[in-house]
């Protein structure tokens, strides 16, 4: 398997990117690609959202394709077997719906509902097969998607994924309490929390089933590999902060790098946008260095043995997909209806959420 499979297709986009969010280096040096399975992926994830009752039928019909959740994953895990990509895409769609439920529980001040969901997710993560028919569709769909993800690699990978996602759930709980109390974390606190709420480790873990093998710890923790993985995720998190700034200010959010910079560093709005952009651009330039070093490492792994060849190929594929994440994230933010705040009737209420009913179970 090559870093970029022969079956991948380069794509172009006619979307106009606002100058304040434009990153010419991404458009020029990070070609956008989509997994060839993408059209079926979109159809199947839309059907899964309906089957699992994660969104009302009218919301799925009107908004699911325009939210572009499957585009994001199809642009990232290039070379993944179709069933692996489908499981990842369904899990990713679930993640966005969970994020929306979390947000609505905060907006409508439902701490009991959130606490109940938090504990149910922890339990379902440890035994997904026991929660496939849970009364809360969000829990049942989570169990379904996680159970499928657990079928691809050994139990050691499953345990690592579960450990990482338990930490994500707890980070969402911290964010819940911060928002309920109106507490804006410091920049340092925010950066640490953001790596968890954005699930840096999860999306990196999922590179492995995409290449069909669990990487040894010595490979995963090799400095250049870890740094390339981290920078790809940091770029995504901070670019998301830049793009979602209007949405989160409208929704009285407290979790955004820009909001922390304004609150704790005393920056003006203009200075804040410039600082977040600088961090985003530094991620790109630093990644290019780490990418080169990680690919050199892949070459060293290919030591002439069959195992070495397998590892070297897998690492090249994973690093190639880290690169794909930049363009996939970038275009997702300009194509997805998730960030078109100006078109919403209420800038604080996304039109694709089931605003009142969620969380009452």
C-alpha positions, 0 to 999 in steps of 0.5 A, a space after each residue: 500500500 502506497 502513501 497515496 494509493 493508485 486509486 485515489 483521485 485528486 480533486 479541485 474545488 470551486 469554493 471561495 475561501 474568505 481572505 482572512 481564512 485563506 492559506 495559499 500554501 495549503 491550496 498550492 502544496 497540499 493537493 486534495 484527494 478523496 478516497 474512491 469509495 466516497 460516494 458510497 460512503 456518503 450514502 451509507 453514512 446517511 442511511 446509518 444516521 437514519 437507522 440509528 436515529 441520530 438525526 431526525 429524518 427531515 434533518 438528515 434529508 436537508 442537512 446531512 450531505 451538506 455537513 460534509 462529514 464523510 468528505 472529511 474522512 474520505 479526504 484523510 484515510 486514503 488507502 483504507 479498506 472500504 469497510 474500515 473507512 465506513 466504520 471511521 466515517 460512521 464513528 466521525 458522524 457520531 462524534 459530531 452529533 455527540 458534540 452537538 448534544 453536549 453543546 445543547 445540554 450546556 445551552 439548555 443547562 441540563 447537567 443531569 442529562 450530560 452526567 448520565 450520558 457521560 457515564 453511559 459512554 464510559 460504560 459502552 466503551 468498555 463493553 460495546 456489545 452490551 449496549 447495541 440496543 441502548 434506549 439512548 440512540 447516541 449510546 447505541 450508535 456509539 456502541 455500534 461504531 466502536 464495536 466495528 472499529 474494534 474488529 480490525 486490529 488486536 486487543 492491544 490497539 482496542 485497549 489503547 483506543 479505549 484509554 484515549 477515548 475515556 480521556 476525551 469523554 472526561 475532557 468534554 466533561 471539563 469543558 461542560 463545567 467550564 462553559 456552565 460556569 463561564 470560565 475561560 481557560 488560560 491559553 496553556 490550559 486551553 491548549 492541553 484541553 483542546 488536544 483531548 476535546 479535538 481527540 488528537 490521539 483518536 484520529 491518529 490511532 485510526 491511521 493504523 486500521 487504515 493501513 491494516 496493522 498496529 504500529 509498534 510502540 517504538 514506531 508510534 513514539 519515534 520523535 519525528 512520527 509523533 511530531 508529524 502526527 501532533 502537528 497535523 492535529 494541532 493544525 486542524 484544531 487551531 484552524 477550526 478555532 479560527 473558522 468557528 470563532 464567529 459561531 462560538 462568540 455568538 453561542 457564548 462559548 469559552 473554548 476557543 484559542 482566540 477567546 483565551 488569547 483575548 481574555 488572558 493575554 489582553 489581545 485585541 480582536 485583530 491581534 488575536 486573529 493574527 496570532 491564531 493564523 501565525 500558529 496555524 501557519 507555523 504548524 504547516 511549516 513545522 510539519 514539512 520538517 517533521 514529515 521529511 524526518 518521518 519519511 527518512 525514518 520509514 526508509 530506515 525501517 525498510 531494512 531489507 527484511 519482510 517485517 522492515 518492508 511492511 513497517 516502512 510501507 505502513 509508516 509512509 502511508 500513515 505520514 502521507 495521510 497526516 499530510 492529507 489531513 491538512 487539505 481535508 480539514 481546510 476544505 471541510 471548513 469552507 464546504 460544510 454547513 456546520 460553519 455557515 453561521 451567517 445563514 442561520 436564523 439564530 446564530 447560536 442555534 445550528 439548524 441541523 440539531 434537534 434543539 429541544 428533545 436531545 438529552 431528555 432520556 
